[in-house]
Amino acid sequence: MSQFRPPTGTPARSAVENGGNIKPPKAPEKPLVPYMRFSRKMWAKVRADNPESQLWDIGKVIGQMWRDTPDNEKQVYQLEYENEKVEYDKAMKQYQNSPAYQQYLQARNRQKQTEKMSRNRTMDAGGVVIQPVGSNFKIV
């Protein structure tokens, strides 16, 4: 047992070996909506003010704080969101045109075609056939 050495690396697996699941490359993260930005900013403060409160109670307090926040303060969060949304849209266009994503799409389409063909072969090779009930059949 003292001579055991764990493997240094794991070989890449194809989609077939991986149970047929093809995963896309990691996409850019979506920007946080204005309320979530506000919530993240206020969470620690509300938690410190209400140490005995449950998670959902803190969420209710922050939700009420957001509703009570004047529109001009909400606008700041909205502008941050819109600026990040523009960057996100640019990043998504680059992502969708990337070679890795294009390879993923091709592999996914090949997999769908293969599954479709195998389903058709299964039905052609003798799928379930339902015969009508003859006159000798009695319902008990």
Secondary structure as a PSIPRED ss2 file (coil, helix, strand):
# PSIPRED VFORMAT (PSIPRED V4.0)

   1 M C   1.000  0.000  0.000
   2 S C   1.000  0.000  0.000
   3 Q C   1.000  0.000  0.000
   4 F C   1.000  0.000  0.000
   5 R C   1.000  0.000  0.000
   6 P C   1.000  0.000  0.000
   7 P C   1.000  0.000  0.000
   8 T C   1.000  0.000  0.000
   9 G C   1.000  0.000  0.000
  10 T C   1.000  0.000  0.000
  11 P C   1.000  0.000  0.000
  12 A C   1.000  0.000  0.000
  13 R C   1.000  0.000  0.000
  14 S C   1.000  0.000  0.000
  15 A C   1.000  0.000  0.000
  16 V C   1.000  0.000  0.000
  17 E C   1.000  0.000  0.000
  18 N C   1.000  0.000  0.000
  19 G C   1.000  0.000  0.000
  20 G C   1.000  0.000  0.000
  21 N C   1.000  0.000  0.000
  22 I C   1.000  0.000  0.000
  23 K C   1.000  0.000  0.000
  24 P C   1.000  0.000  0.000
  25 P C   1.000  0.000  0.000
  26 K C   1.000  0.000  0.000
  27 A C   1.000  0.000  0.000
  28 P C   1.000  0.000  0.000
  29 E C   1.000  0.000  0.000
  30 K C   1.000  0.000  0.000
  31 P C   1.000  0.000  0.000
  32 L C   1.000  0.000  0.000
  33 V C   1.000  0.000  0.000
  34 P H   0.000  1.000  0.000
  35 Y H   0.000  1.000  0.000
  36 M H   0.000  1.000  0.000
  37 R H   0.000  1.000  0.000
  38 F H   0.000  1.000  0.000
  39 S H   0.000  1.000  0.000
  40 R H   0.000  1.000  0.000
  41 K H   0.000  1.000  0.000
  42 M H   0.000  1.000  0.000
  43 W H   0.000  1.000  0.000
  44 A H   0.000  1.000  0.000
  45 K H   0.000  1.000  0.000
  46 V H   0.000  1.000  0.000
  47 R H   0.000  1.000  0.000
  48 A H   0.000  1.000  0.000
  49 D H   0.000  1.000  0.000
  50 N C   1.000  0.000  0.000
  51 P C   1.000  0.000  0.000
  52 E C   1.000  0.000  0.000
  53 S C   1.000  0.000  0.000
  54 Q C   1.000  0.000  0.000
  55 L H   0.000  1.000  0.000
  56 W H   0.000  1.000  0.000
  57 D H   0.000  1.000  0.000
  58 I H   0.000  1.000  0.000
  59 G H   0.000  1.000  0.000
  60 K H   0.000  1.000  0.000
  61 V H   0.000  1.000  0.000
  62 I H   0.000  1.000  0.000
  63 G H   0.000  1.000  0.000
  64 Q H   0.000  1.000  0.000
  65 M H   0.000  1.000  0.000
  66 W H   0.000  1.000  0.000
  67 R H   0.000  1.000  0.000
  68 D H   0.000  1.000  0.000
  69 T C   1.000  0.000  0.000
  70 P C   1.000  0.000  0.000
  71 D H   0.000  1.000  0.000
  72 N H   0.000  1.000  0.000
  73 E H   0.000  1.000  0.000
  74 K H   0.000  1.000  0.000
  75 Q H   0.000  1.000  0.000
  76 V H   0.000  1.000  0.000
  77 Y H   0.000  1.000  0.000
  78 Q H   0.000  1.000  0.000
  79 L H   0.000  1.000  0.000
  80 E H   0.000  1.000  0.000
  81 Y H   0.000  1.000  0.000
  82 E H   0.000  1.000  0.000
  83 N H   0.000  1.000  0.000
  84 E H   0.000  1.000  0.000
  85 K H   0.000  1.000  0.000
  86 V H   0.000  1.000  0.000
  87 E H   0.000  1.000  0.000
  88 Y H   0.000  1.000  0.000
  89 D H   0.000  1.000  0.000
  90 K H   0.000  1.000  0.000
  91 A H   0.000  1.000  0.000
  92 M H   0.000  1.000  0.000
  93 K H   0.000  1.000  0.000
  94 Q H   0.000  1.000  0.000
  95 Y H   0.000  1.000  0.000
  96 Q H   0.000  1.000  0.000
  97 N C   1.000  0.000  0.000
  98 S C   1.000  0.000  0.000
  99 P H   0.000  1.000  0.000
 100 A H   0.000  1.000  0.000
 101 Y H   0.000  1.000  0.000
 102 Q H   0.000  1.000  0.000
 103 Q H   0.000  1.000  0.000
 104 Y H   0.000  1.000  0.000
 105 L H   0.000  1.000  0.000
 106 Q H   0.000  1.000  0.000
 107 A H   0.000  1.000  0.000
 108 R H   0.000  1.000  0.000
 109 N H   0.000  1.000  0.000
 110 R H   0.000  1.000  0.000
 111 Q H   0.000  1.000  0.000
 112 K H   0.000  1.000  0.000
 113 Q H   0.000  1.000  0.000
 114 T H   0.000  1.000  0.000
 115 E H   0.000  1.000  0.000
 116 K H   0.000  1.000  0.000
 117 M H   0.000  1.000  0.000
 118 S H   0.000  1.000  0.000
 119 R H   0.000  1.000  0.000
 120 N H   0.000  1.000  0.000
 121 R H   0.000  1.000  0.000
 122 T H   0.000  1.000  0.000
 123 M H   0.000  1.000  0.000
 124 D H   0.000  1.000  0.000
 125 A C   1.000  0.000  0.000
 126 G C   1.000  0.000  0.000
 127 G C   1.000  0.000  0.000
 128 V C   1.000  0.000  0.000
 129 V C   1.000  0.000  0.000
 130 I C   1.000  0.000  0.000
 131 Q C   1.000  0.000  0.000
 132 P C   1.000  0.000  0.000
 133 V C   1.000  0.000  0.000
 134 G C   1.000  0.000  0.000
 135 S C   1.000  0.000  0.000
 136 N C   1.000  0.000  0.000
 137 F C   1.000  0.000  0.000
 138 K C   1.000  0.000  0.000
 139 I C   1.000  0.000  0.000
 140 V C   1.000  0.000  0.000
